Amino acid sequence: MNRTGRDQGVLNPPHEDVTAWDTGSWGTDPYANALRNGHGPLFLRRTDGWLLPLDVERWCAGADTADLSALRRCEGPVLDIGCGPGRLVAALAARGHRALGIDVSEAAVDRTLRLGGSALRRSVFEPLPGEGRWGTVLLLDGNVGIGGDPPHLLRRTADLLAPGGLLIAETAPHDIDERVRVQLDDGGASAAGPAPAAPFPWARIGTPALLGYARRHGLQRVDQWDADGRSFVSVRRSRTVRTTSQTADTENSAAVISSQFPRNTSGDSPLAGS
Ligand SMILES: C[S@@+](CC[C@H](N)C(=O)[O-])C[C@H]1O[C@@H](n2cnc3c(N)ncnc32)[C@H](O)[C@@H]1O
């Protein structure tokens, strides 16, 4: 495959039913086992055999400097889409932020709860608490790939944000816009285990592609930066409030989202430090 991913075998599945196909794959044994063990090997295997290593050890560790460079930019209540084992939700909660993780993997949600974070087992494409009221939505660790259709995911994200809300996304460190089908692969660790789940759509995009798709959905660039070899970008939903009911919703958003959390958190201010 070339660096832009526009080669043979690249699939574009924008018309599939995302709620149907995205939940089975990450809920399967290879991912659950890796989270249980706290390490890989774990890969996304493309249908042409190419392997994208997944950084399970980092996901199961505490938030690192690069993570904190994103977390300190968070504003208001934070929704972490595809929270995995929960290091970001836990780090936000520890700093007094209201943060909710959502993930389709039961193992991921269990681990997030054990870390003291709040999490729901839910797909981003299903109805979620606080729609249109989140101060910040996170799509880190390659999660812009969820669903394999970044424009669709960005439109969904824009709908989740409050007016003026911030999307913080991690992008591929090079200019790429790739849509593929992948399977989770543990490199043979469970050779005697069940047959691998069916391939599912995934995507990788760089910052230029993300900014282009974001603009289409009314999300304007705020910032972009690199940290520890990882690339991040933040975009903001317009502050314009379109309807009277939305104005009321926005004013009540903090209270409404607060009511969804078991813990008493201290506020919405951006995180201190980096
Ligand atoms: C690339 S991993 C990122 C892991 C994670 N950010 C962490 O800190 O460990 C993708 C994560 O997104 C979750 N996921 C996949 N599809 C999803 C969906 N439709 N809605 C919510 N989460 C999803 C997976 O279960 C997995 O935990």
PDBQT file of the ligand as one rigid body, heavy atoms in Angstrom, charges set to zero:
ROOT
HETATM    1  C1  LIG A 301      -7.533   1.915  19.012  1.00  0.00    +0.000 C 
HETATM    2  S1  LIG A 301      -8.313   1.375  20.473  1.00  0.00    +0.000 S 
HETATM    3  C2  LIG A 301      -7.987   2.764  21.544  1.00  0.00    +0.000 C 
HETATM    4  C3  LIG A 301      -7.859   2.419  22.990  1.00  0.00    +0.000 C 
HETATM    5  C4  LIG A 301      -8.056   3.503  24.003  1.00  0.00    +0.000 C 
HETATM    6  N1  LIG A 301      -8.170   4.840  23.557  1.00  0.00    +0.000 N 
HETATM    7  C5  LIG A 301      -7.206   3.381  25.231  1.00  0.00    +0.000 C 
HETATM    8  O1  LIG A 301      -6.911   4.339  25.874  1.00  0.00    +0.000 OA
HETATM    9  O2  LIG A 301      -6.884   2.267  25.579  1.00  0.00    +0.000 OA
HETATM   10  C6  LIG A 301     -10.007   1.627  19.994  1.00  0.00    +0.000 C 
HETATM   11  C7  LIG A 301     -11.022   1.537  21.117  1.00  0.00    +0.000 C 
HETATM   12  O3  LIG A 301     -12.290   1.953  20.609  1.00  0.00    +0.000 OA
HETATM   13  C8  LIG A 301     -13.277   1.035  21.001  1.00  0.00    +0.000 C 
HETATM   14  N2  LIG A 301     -14.351   1.076  19.991  1.00  0.00    +0.000 N 
HETATM   15  C9  LIG A 301     -14.362   0.514  18.762  1.00  0.00    +0.000 A 
HETATM   16  N3  LIG A 301     -15.487   0.811  18.109  1.00  0.00    +0.000 NA
HETATM   17  C10 LIG A 301     -16.228   1.607  18.965  1.00  0.00    +0.000 A 
HETATM   18  C11 LIG A 301     -17.475   2.245  18.864  1.00  0.00    +0.000 A 
HETATM   19  N4  LIG A 301     -18.237   2.136  17.770  1.00  0.00    +0.000 N 
HETATM   20  N5  LIG A 301     -17.901   3.007  19.898  1.00  0.00    +0.000 NA
HETATM   21  C12 LIG A 301     -17.147   3.115  21.027  1.00  0.00    +0.000 A 
HETATM   22  N6  LIG A 301     -15.943   2.513  21.172  1.00  0.00    +0.000 NA
HETATM   23  C13 LIG A 301     -15.492   1.776  20.156  1.00  0.00    +0.000 A 
HETATM   24  C14 LIG A 301     -12.544  -0.291  21.087  1.00  0.00    +0.000 C 
HETATM   25  O4  LIG A 301     -13.211  -1.232  21.899  1.00  0.00    +0.000 OA
HETATM   26  C15 LIG A 301     -11.210   0.135  21.650  1.00  0.00    +0.000 C 
HETATM   27  O5  LIG A 301     -11.211   0.149  23.063  1.00  0.00    +0.000 OA
ENDROOT
TORSDOF 0
